[in-house]
Amino acid sequence: MAESGGTNGGRMDEAGRLMRFEANRKSTLIAYLLWFFLGYFGVHRFYLGYVTSGLILLALWVIGTVLSIVYIGLVILAVPAIWWVVDLFLIPGLARDKNNQIIAEIERAA
């Protein structure tokens, strides 16, 4: 009887870990949608947990937009534009890395 309780307890632990992963998992599809519609602001990077690079993208966009009045901003806006295109290819790896990090955190907590 103790073995049966241990097995059920193991299943509950596994189910709990799976539920925690599914609740925190990052979707590549959602990241691409955010990239397409709001990527110039770095929103997809915020979603994937890369807050620092998201803030840098947002700051470059704001500074570039403000300075576009004197045309130097157009040069600055080229940086987030290029970064936006590069992220098209980086998103699957960024999502995979974040999901692996979530798995490792759940394993450590278990």
N, C-alpha and C positions, 0 to 999 in steps of 0.2 A: 504494500500500500504506500509506503514511503517513496518507492521508486515511481509510482504513478503520479504522486504529488510533485515530485521533482521534475518529471517530464512535462506536466502541465505548467509548472512554474517556468520551465525553460521556454515553452511555447509562448507564454505570456510575455516573458522578457523579449523574445524575438519579435513578437507582434508589437510590443511597445516600441522597440527600436525601429521597426519598419514604419510605424505610424509617425514617429518623430522625424524620420528621414523624409517621408512623403510630405509632411507639413512644412519642412524647410528646404526641400529640393528646389533647385533652380531649373526652369524650363528653357531650353534653347529657343523654342518657338516664341515664348513671351519676350525673351531677350531680343530676338530679331524684330518683333513688332515694335518694341520700345526703341530699338536702334533705328528702324525705318521712320517712325513718326516723331520721335523726340531725341534721336541720337546726337544731334548737333549740340544738345544741352548736356550730354553725358548721362542721361537717365538710365540707359541700359547698363552702364557701369555701376551706378548706384544699386540697381536691382541685383547685379551679380556680386555685390559686396566689395567692389573696388572703389571705395569712397574717395580716396585721394586723387586718383586719376579722373574720376567723375567731377570732382571740384575743379581740377585743373582745366578740363574741357569747358566747364561752365564759365570759369573765370576768363578763359581765352575768348569765348563767345561774347561775354558781356563787354570786355575791354575792346575787342575788335569792333563790336557794334557801336559803342560810344565814340571810338576814334575814327569810325568810317566817315564821319563828317569832314575830317581833314585828310582823308584818303589813306593814311597810314594804317587805319583799321582794316582796310581791305587785304593788306598783306598779312596782318595778324589773323584775320578770319580764314586765311588759306590753311593755317595749321589745323584748326578743328575740322576743316573740310577734308584734308588728307587723312587725319586720324579717323574720321568717320568711315572713310572707304577702307582703311586698313582693318578696322574693327569688323568689317564684313567677314573677314577670314579668321579673325581671332575669337569670335564669340563661341564657337563650339568648344574650343580648348579652355576658355575662361569658365564656361558653365561646367565642364567636366572637372576642372581643378577645384572649383567651389564645391561641387557635389562630393568629391573625394575628401575634401576638408571636413564637410559635414559628417560624412561616414566616420572619419577618424575621431572627431569630437564625440560622437555617439558611442563609439567603441571604448574610448577612454572613460566616459561617464558610466558605462555598464560594468 
